[in-house]
Amino acid sequence: MLHFSNFARATEGMVFNVNRVIAKDYSTVSAALLAALLIEIYRAVVGGSQ
């Protein structure tokens, strides 16, 4: 069984930054989408010129 009595003491004074979590999460997703978009643009440009 888990005991959370020490958890409160161990994390006392720590700050959870929600904005940082959201920024990291969305930056990963947006970077992946941007990479996919750039690959498709590259394929359209290079494939269309041949």
N, C-alpha and C positions, 0 to 999 in steps of 0.2 A: 504494500500500500504506500502511496506517495504522501509525504509530509511536506506541506508548504510553509511551515512555520519559519524555517530558515531562509526560504526564498525571499520573503518580505524584508528580512534583515540584510540579506546579501545584495538586494537591488535598491536599498534605501539610498536616496540621493541621485540615482541615475535618472536621466531625462530621455524619454522616448520621443524622437523627432518624426512626426507623421509626414511632414513635408519632405524630409529626406527619403523616406521609404517610398513615397509616391513618385518623387523625381527619379529615383533609381529604377523603379519598376517601369515607368513610362519611357525612360531613356533607352532601356533595353529593347522594348517592343518597337519604339520608333526607329531605332537603329536597324533592327531586323527588317522592318518594312521598307526603309530607305534602301537598304542593300538589295532587296528583292526588286524594287522599282528600278534601281540603276542597272541591274542585270538585264531586266526586260528591255529597257531603253537601249542598252548596248547591243542586245540581240537584234532589236528592230533596225538599228542603224547599220550594223555590220552585215546582218543577214539581208537587208534590203538593198545594199550596194553591190551585191554579187550577182 
